[in-house]
Amino acid sequence: MPGRIGFVREKARKILKAAGQIVVPVDLEKVCVFLGFHYIEVKNFPASLSALCIEQESKKYAAVNASHHLHRKRFSLAHELGHSVLGHTRSYGREDVTIDNPPEAADLTKNNAIEEAEANEFAGELLVPLAQLKKHFLKTPDIGVLATLFNVSAEVITIRLIATRAL
């Protein structure tokens, strides 16, 4: 993976430790609070928008689309938190983006591929920490059981196992 894989993973690990998230599944609401975000679920987000981290009226919000599946909400939020803590510049194609005026699919600009890969890696490490994955994989290599334990999709577990060579 291009980018700063070691840095990104270590950043996620430090945040988990500092936020007191040492067991799985990770409580993303507590991570949000630790990072200074107000966690909210928004019913009127367009279907194309899964999550959004935004500063509005001097407050930081970590918002997810209330209509999306729990696993999608968790990964999308962790991904957006990754962009935020890694210092990535987010552009929505217009300046007036707010919680009540979220970006539509047409507003979303193509993001830097390296930043997207880093945000995905951050989300993976945040939700499925390598040390915990190895520990639980030794107990059971069953993808479904692991997905339930970490409260993520089977796809996320599979990607983490392949990416971290835990298999």
DAVEN-V546168 format. One record per backbone hydrogen bond with DSSP energy under -1.0 kcal/mol. NH is the residue of the N-H (numbers start at 1). CO is the residue of the C=O. If there is no record, write none. Layout:
[[NH	CO] [NH	CO]]
This chain:
[[8	4] [9	5] [10	6] [11	7] [12	8] [13	9] [14	10] [15	11] [16	12] [17	13] [18	14] [19	15] [20	17] [21	16] [22	20] [28	26] [31	27] [32	28] [33	29] [34	30] [35	31] [36	33] [37	32] [38	60] [40	62] [42	64] [49	46] [52	63] [54	61] [56	59] [59	56] [61	54] [62	38] [63	52] [64	40] [65	50] [66	42] [68	65] [73	69] [74	70] [75	71] [76	72] [77	73] [78	74] [79	75] [80	76] [81	77] [82	78] [83	79] [84	80] [85	81] [86	82] [87	84] [88	83] [98	101] [107	104] [108	104] [116	112] [117	113] [118	114] [119	115] [120	116] [121	117] [122	118] [123	119] [124	120] [125	121] [126	122] [127	123] [128	124] [133	129] [134	130] [135	131] [136	132] [137	133] [138	134] [140	136] [146	142] [147	143] [148	144] [149	145] [150	146] [152	147] [157	153] [158	154] [159	155] [160	156] [161	157] [162	158] [163	159] [164	160] [166	161]]
